[in-house]
Amino acid sequence: MPEHLSTALNLSQNAAAQGLGIGLIIVLVAAGIGFLVFFFVALVSIVGTDIGCGAKILWLLVVFCLPFLGSLLWFVVGRPARER
């Protein structure tokens, strides 16, 4: 068995032995994927929004420096209202 597969197997066995069940691991992986999707959707939303260049750069810096909070702030207060 290759070394990296053996190491991964040992890590998963150690996690299970320490009480980290597969359910918790699945939840943590799903939360991580959800966070990444939220982060990238915020980046695409900022780049695609019709605001000034300076404002875009500022929002991108906020989102990169504070990934979850910055993304949340963008969707709550930063994104301009849609015209009807």
N, C-alpha and C positions, 0 to 999 in steps of 0.2 A: 504494500500500500504506500502511495506517495506520502512524503513527509507532511505536506500541507493538509491532506485529507485526514491523516492521523491526528494532527494537532486540532483540527476542527472537531473531530469526533471526541477527543479528550475534553475540549472546552464545553461541548454540549453535554457530555456526561457529568462534568463537574457542576455545570449550572443546574442540571436536574437533581444532583445529589445535594445541592445547597438549597433546594426548595423552589427553584425557579421552574415552574411547570411549563409545558409547551403552550398552554393557554396564555400565560403571561407574556411569553416570548412573541406569540402571534399578535397579541394586543399592542405590544411595544413596536413591533415592525409595522403594523398597520398605522399606528399613530405617527411614526416617522415618515411613512410614505404620504400620509395625509398632510403633514406639515410641509413636506417638499412640494407637493402639488399646490398648496395654499401660497407658498413663497413664490413659485414660478408664475402662478396666475397673477399675483400682485405685480411682478416685474413686467409681464406682458401687458397688463392693464395700464401701468404707468407709461410705458413706451408708446402705447397706442392712443393715449389720451391727447386731446387737443389743448395742451397747456404750454406755456413758454418753456424754452430750453433750460433756463435757470431753475425753474420749478421742478422740471423732470429730474435734473441732476441732483437737486436737494432731496427729492423723494427717493431716488435710487440710493443715495448715501444713507438715508434713514433706514430704508429696508435692508440694505446690506449690513449696516452696523447693528441693527436690532431686528433680526429676521422675523420673529413671530410678532412682536409688538409693532414694528414698523409696518408690516403687512396689514395687521389689524387696524392700525391708525389710518392707513391709506384708504381702506374700504369704508371706514366709519366717517372720517372727517376730510380726507384729502381729495377723494374722487369727485369731480364736478358732477352736478346733477344733470341728468339726461334731459335734452330738450324734447318737448312733445309736439 
